[in-house]
Amino acid sequence: MAPRVPEGMTWIPATDDPTLPEYLEIAFDGNGNVYLRENLHPEKVVVTTERKWEAFVLGVKAGEFDHFVEEPAQGAEG
């Protein structure tokens, strides 16, 4: 069942780079819920709580998810 997304929310792009073709957007409903979607598929929305979102952001800042980022191959130019 798809989550009910309140009307009139302000979606914030997770990038300042207007050249990126695909990025995430986030919105807060003011009642403790956080909504996430991809700009190319705005009909698909994931909902979480502000508390869980804040824990995730702290984890990203602390490098807890860095192992998911693929390292460039040795000798590759970047």
C-alpha positions in Angstrom: 0.0 0.0 0.0 1.4 3.4 -1.0 1.8 6.0 1.7 -0.6 8.9 1.7 1.4 12.0 0.9 0.0 15.3 2.2 -0.8 18.0 -0.4 1.3 21.1 -0.6 4.5 19.9 0.9 7.7 21.6 -0.1 10.1 19.1 -1.7 13.8 19.9 -1.2 16.3 18.6 -3.8 19.3 16.8 -2.2 21.6 18.6 -4.6 22.6 22.1 -5.6 23.8 20.9 -9.0 21.2 21.6 -11.7 23.0 19.4 -14.2 22.4 16.2 -12.3 19.7 14.2 -14.1 18.6 12.1 -11.1 18.5 13.0 -7.4 16.5 12.5 -4.2 14.0 14.9 -2.8 12.9 15.2 0.8 9.9 16.8 2.5 8.8 17.2 6.1 5.1 17.2 7.1 5.5 19.0 10.4 4.0 16.0 12.3 7.2 14.0 12.7 7.2 12.3 9.2 9.9 12.6 6.5 9.1 11.8 2.9 11.7 10.7 0.3 11.4 10.3 -3.4 13.4 10.3 -6.6 12.9 13.3 -8.9 12.3 11.0 -11.9 9.7 8.9 -10.1 7.9 11.3 -7.8 4.9 8.9 -7.4 7.1 6.4 -5.5 7.5 7.8 -1.9 9.1 6.4 1.1 8.1 7.6 4.6 10.1 7.5 7.8 10.2 9.3 11.1 12.2 12.5 11.8 14.1 10.5 14.5 15.1 7.8 12.1 16.1 10.4 9.5 18.2 12.3 11.9 20.0 9.0 13.0 20.6 8.2 9.3 22.1 11.7 8.6 24.4 11.4 11.6 25.5 8.0 10.4 26.3 9.4 6.9 28.3 12.3 8.5 30.2 9.8 10.7 31.1 7.7 7.6 29.1 4.6 8.7 28.0 4.0 5.1 31.3 4.8 3.3 31.9 1.0 2.6 29.0 1.2 0.1 30.9 3.6 -2.1 32.9 1.9 -4.7 36.6 2.8 -4.7 38.2 3.8 -8.0 40.4 1.1 -9.6 44.1 1.4 -8.9 45.8 3.5 -11.5 42.5 4.9 -12.8 42.7 8.6 -13.6 40.0 10.8 -12.0 
